[in-house]
């Protein structure tokens, strides 16, 4: 049976179509797999005429053949050329393609989706309530036990895997958003991710929120009141969780190999070191969904769109991870 992965094109005025074509050219489906590109066929043809990747696009059908790269353009607008950056028509198309891919997964038609970047501000300006793709997909799937994990390798091939206890929030709201259940859930999902990656162990480092992990309460009590009890509860389940550890040193030890994953308390605490280590190869993996979802760890890059210069490395890594998780 052919396993199909959907690739949602993201914002059609960004680099999504370009990095998608470059990625599928560099990482073909291979035996037993097919790709279904969810977006505008006309836009992909326009982009392919510029790039000349050699990707052969076929119309999507209900019986994909192994190695096939097809296009499903039944959803959203059909663009002969990229629309204006930040436009409402681009935002609505991006959301329509994302929703179509997720619903195909929920129907069992796709094993998972790889999602190209979208512009959150443009989506909100178009009148669509939106926090991020992780939150959108969690709500669509009807699940609450989800978390973002970002993972990638540094130039020496050393892995860094970071799960987030909170996602897209203003920094002033983070302390109130951190709860024992959220921290414990992030630890559990990080351990499950290590198992799905078939790592020999799942040793999880957990960051504190405050400098020096609170310095015994001198800089805040979230570590003693919330984070440490959540770690203790996870350890009581048999999970190998360590912390709270100071966020300014823990990533050094993680890259060194002392830990298999890190749970960070907020977005930039985890993503700043991840992007330092793996700026071009970082992948966003949504843990806890009933289907596979990965995405490149970059934005729409309007300033690069249409120039053929966008780096597809992160999209390639997202595609490879999705195939690995789907059993390639």
C-alpha positions in Angstrom: 0.0 0.0 0.0 1.3 3.4 -0.9 1.7 5.8 2.0 1.0 9.4 1.0 2.3 12.5 2.7 0.6 15.9 2.0 2.7 19.0 1.6 0.7 22.2 2.2 2.2 25.1 0.2 1.7 27.7 2.9 1.5 31.4 2.0 1.5 31.6 -1.8 3.3 34.9 -1.8 6.2 33.6 0.3 8.9 31.0 -0.3 6.7 28.0 0.4 6.1 26.9 -3.2 9.8 27.3 -4.0 11.2 25.4 -1.1 8.5 22.7 -1.6 9.6 22.0 -5.2 13.3 22.1 -4.3 12.6 19.7 -1.3 10.7 17.1 -3.3 13.3 17.3 -6.0 16.1 16.6 -3.4 14.1 14.1 -1.4 11.9 12.0 -3.8 9.1 9.9 -2.4 10.9 6.6 -2.8 9.6 3.1 -2.6 6.1 2.8 -1.1 5.6 6.6 -0.7 3.9 9.3 -2.7 3.6 13.1 -2.1 0.5 15.1 -2.6 1.1 18.9 -2.9 -1.9 20.8 -1.6 -2.1 24.2 -3.2 -2.4 25.9 -6.5 -1.2 23.8 -9.5 -0.9 27.0 -11.6 1.3 28.6 -9.1 3.5 25.4 -8.9 3.8 25.4 -12.7 4.8 29.1 -12.6 7.4 28.4 -9.9 8.7 25.3 -11.7 9.2 27.2 -14.9 11.5 29.6 -13.0 13.4 26.9 -11.0 13.6 24.0 -13.5 13.8 21.4 -10.8 12.6 18.7 -13.1 9.7 17.7 -10.7 6.9 16.1 -12.6 3.5 17.0 -11.2 0.4 14.9 -11.9 -3.2 15.5 -10.9 -4.1 14.0 -7.5 -6.4 11.0 -7.5 -7.6 8.4 -5.0 -5.0 5.8 -5.9 -1.6 7.4 -5.8 1.3 5.4 -7.3 4.6 4.8 -5.5 7.0 7.6 -6.2 4.3 9.9 -7.5 4.2 13.6 -6.8 0.7 14.9 -7.4 -1.1 18.2 -6.9 -4.5 18.6 -5.2 -5.7 22.1 -6.1 -9.4 21.8 -5.2 -9.0 24.0 -2.2 -8.4 27.8 -2.1 -7.5 30.1 -4.9 -5.6 29.1 -8.1 -2.8 31.6 -8.7 -1.2 32.1 -12.1 1.5 34.1 -10.2 2.2 34.9 -6.6 -0.3 37.3 -5.0 0.8 40.4 -3.1 2.7 39.6 0.1 0.5 39.8 3.2 -2.7 40.0 1.2 -6.0 38.5 2.5 -6.3 36.2 -0.6 -2.9 34.7 0.1 -3.7 34.3 3.8 -7.1 32.6 3.1 -5.5 30.3 0.6 -2.8 29.3 3.1 -5.4 28.4 5.7 -7.6 26.6 3.2 -4.7 24.4 2.1 -3.6 23.7 5.7 -7.1 22.7 6.7 -7.5 20.5 3.6 -4.3 18.6 4.4 -5.3 18.1 8.1 -8.8 16.9 7.2 -7.3 14.4 4.7 -5.2 13.1 7.5 -8.1 12.7 9.8 -10.0 10.8 7.1 -7.0 8.5 6.7 -6.2 9.6 3.2 -2.8 10.9 4.2 -0.3 9.6 6.7 0.7 13.1 7.6 1.4 16.6 6.4 4.5 18.8 5.9 3.4 22.4 6.2 5.2 25.3 4.5 5.2 28.6 6.4 2.3 31.0 6.8 2.1 34.6 7.8 0.2 34.9 11.1 -0.3 38.6 10.9 -1.8 38.4 7.4 -4.2 35.6 8.6 -5.4 37.6 11.5 -5.8 40.7 9.4 -7.9 38.6 7.0 -10.4 38.1 9.9 -9.4 34.5 10.7 -8.7 33.8 14.4 -5.2 32.3 14.5 -2.4 31.9 17.0 -0.2 29.5 15.1 -0.3 26.3 13.0 0.2 24.1 16.1 -2.8 25.6 17.8 -4.9 25.6 14.6 -4.3 21.9 14.0 -4.8 20.9 17.6 -8.3 22.5 17.6 -9.1 21.0 14.2 -8.2 17.6 15.4 -10.0 18.0 18.7 -7.0 17.4 20.9 -5.5 19.4 23.7 -2.5 17.2 24.6 -0.1 18.7 22.1 3.3 20.4 22.2 5.8 21.9 19.7 9.1 20.1 19.4 11.9 21.8 17.4 14.8 19.6 16.5 17.9 19.7 14.3 21.6 19.1 14.1 24.5 21.5 14.5 27.4 21.5 11.9 29.1 18.6 13.8 25.9 16.5 13.5 25.0 16.8 17.1 21.2 16.8 17.8 19.2 19.3 19.8 15.6 18.5 20.5 13.4 21.1 22.3 9.8 20.7 23.4 7.9 23.8 24.6 5.7 24.0 27.7 4.0 27.1 26.3 4.0 28.3 22.7 3.1 31.7 21.2 2.5 34.1 24.1 3.6 37.6 25.1 6.5 37.2 27.5 4.6 38.9 30.3 1.9 36.2 30.1 4.3 33.2 30.3 4.5 32.9 34.2 0.7 32.7 34.5 0.5 30.1 31.6 3.0 27.7 33.2 1.2 25.0 35.2 2.1 21.7 36.6 -0.1 19.8 34.1 1.5 21.7 31.1 5.1 21.1 32.3 4.3 17.4 33.0 2.6 17.0 29.6 5.6 18.5 27.8 7.9 16.1 29.6 5.7 13.1 28.7 5.4 14.2 25.0 9.1 14.7 24.8 9.7 11.2 26.1 7.2 9.8 23.7 9.0 11.6 20.9 12.3 10.0 21.8 10.6 6.6 21.7 9.0 7.4 18.2 12.5 8.4 17.0 13.8 5.0 18.3 16.4 6.6 20.5 18.0 4.2 23.0 16.9 6.4 25.9 14.7 9.4 26.7 16.6 11.5 29.2 14.7 14.8 29.5 16.2 18.0 30.8 13.7 20.5 32.1 14.5 24.3 32.2 13.6 26.6 34.9 11.7 29.7 34.1 13.9 32.3 35.9 17.6 33.0 35.7 19.6 30.3 37.5 16.4 28.3 37.8 15.2 30.8 40.5 18.3 30.6 42.7 16.4 28.8 45.5 13.5 31.3 45.3 15.5 34.5 45.1 14.4 35.2 41.5 10.9 33.7 41.6 9.1 30.7 42.9 7.8 29.0 39.7 10.6 26.4 40.0 9.7 25.3 43.5 6.0 25.8 43.2 5.3 24.4 39.7 8.2 23.0 37.7 9.9 20.8 40.3 6.6 19.1 41.4 5.8 18.4 37.7 9.2 16.8 37.3 8.7 14.8 40.4 5.3 13.6 39.1 6.9 12.6 35.8 9.7 10.7 37.6 7.1 8.9 39.6 5.7 7.6 36.2 9.1 6.2 35.5 10.3 9.0 33.2 13.9 10.1 33.2 13.4 13.8 33.8 16.0 16.1 35.4 15.6 19.7 36.6 14.7 22.4 37.0 18.0 23.4 35.3 19.2 26.8 34.4 18.3 27.8 30.9 21.6 29.5 30.3 23.6 26.2 30.5 21.3 23.3 29.9 21.5 23.5 26.1 25.3 23.2 26.2 24.9 19.8 28.0 22.1 18.7 25.7 24.2 19.3 22.5 27.0 17.5 24.2 24.8 14.5 24.5 24.0 14.4 28.2 20.2 14.8 27.4 18.1 13.5 24.6 15.6 16.4 24.7 15.0 19.6 26.6 11.7 21.0 27.8 11.8 24.8 27.6 9.3 27.0 29.4 8.6 29.5 26.6 9.2 30.0 22.9 12.4 32.0 22.7 14.0 30.2 25.6 14.0 27.0 23.5 14.2 28.3 20.0 17.1 30.7 20.4 19.6 27.9 21.1 17.9 25.6 18.6 18.3 28.1 15.8 21.9 28.9 16.8 22.7 25.2 16.6 20.5 24.3 13.6 19.4 27.4 11.7 19.2 25.8 8.3 18.1 22.3 9.3 15.7 22.9 12.2 12.3 21.1 12.0 9.0 21.9 13.8 7.2 18.7 14.9 3.8 18.9 16.5 3.6 16.2 19.2 0.3 14.7 20.3 -1.7 15.1 17.0 -3.4 12.0 15.7 -1.4 12.4 12.5 2.2 13.4 11.6 2.8 17.1 11.1 6.2 18.6 10.5 7.3 22.0 9.1 10.4 23.9 8.3 11.6 26.2 11.1 11.5 29.5 9.2 9.0 32.0 8.0 7.6 33.2 4.7 10.7 35.2 3.8 8.8 37.7 1.5 12.2 39.4 0.7 13.5 36.2 -0.9 10.3 35.1 -2.7 10.4 34.8 -6.5 14.2 35.0 -6.7 15.1 31.3 -6.6 17.5 31.8 -3.7 15.5 30.3 -0.9 17.4 27.6 1.1 15.3 24.4 1.1 17.4 22.6 3.8 14.8 23.0 6.6 12.0 21.8 4.3 14.0 18.8 3.2 14.7 18.0 6.9 10.9 18.3 7.6 10.1 16.0 4.8 12.7 13.4 5.8 11.4 13.4 9.4 7.8 13.0 8.2 8.9 10.0 6.1 10.8 8.5 9.0 7.8 8.8 11.4 5.6 7.3 8.7 7.8 4.3 8.5 10.0 4.9 5.5 
